[in-house]
């Protein structure tokens, strides 16, 4: 598939001449830059309230709330008893 820009430029050169074609191309380029800038500003302004809500939510609702530690198993209770014994013997 070929790009239609080549034939359009050729047609513009024939109809308007080289100076006017260059001026029209510059105006189109400026217009496209303005549209792109306006779209970026609109997107940024549309996303700002969402960012604000996320920031407020992150402050009021922490991502990882404190949780109760898991219940000790028999093996961990045995290890804890050994550690306590050793600690108490070092204090004596």
N, C-alpha and C positions, 0 to 999 in steps of 0.2 A: 504494500500500500504506500503510495507516495504522499508527501506532505503538500497540502494546498497552498502553502505560503509562497512557494516559488512562482507559480502562475499568477498569484495575486500581486506579488511585487512587480512582476513583469507588466501586468495590466496597469498597476498604479504608475509605473514609469511612463507608459505610453499615454495614459489619460492625463496625469497631473504634471509630469515632468520630474526631473531629478530633484530639484530643490523642494518642491511641494511634497513629494513622496517622502523625502527625508524628514521634513517637518511633521508630517502626519505620523510617521513611524515613531518619532520622539514623543509626540503627544500620546500615542497609544501606550508607549512604554511607561510614561509618567502616570497615566491612568491606571495601568495594571499595578504599578508600585503602590499607588494610593489605596487601591482596592485590597491589596495584600496586607498593607499596614492596618487598614480599618478592620479587616477580618481578624487579624492578630489581636488588636485592642479589644474587639468584641468578645473574642474567645477568652482573653485574660479577664475581662470584667465579668463574664458569665461564670468563670471558675472561682473568682474571689469569694463569693458567699459560701461556696462548698468548702473551700480551704478554711475559712473562718469557723464554720461549723465543726470541721474535723479538729481544728486546734482547740476549740472550747470543749469538745467531747473528749479529747485526749487528756485534758487537764482534769475534768470532772470525773471521768471514767478511766482509771488507769488500765493500761493494756493487760497487765498481769496482776490481778488482785491477789492479796495474801490468801493462802490456802492453808488448811490444817495439814500438818505432816501426817504421813500414812501411819497407821497403827503398827507398833513394833511386832515383828515376827518372833518366834521362839529363838531362832539363831541370833537375831539382833539383841534380844533381851539377854541372852547368855553372854554375848560379847560386852554388853553394857555392864553387866554384873562384874565381869573380870576387870574392866577398866576402873570401875568404882573401887574394887578391892585394892588394886595397885595404887590408885590415887590416895586412898585412905591410909595405906601402909607407908606411903612416902611422907604423909603429914605427921605420922607418929614418930 
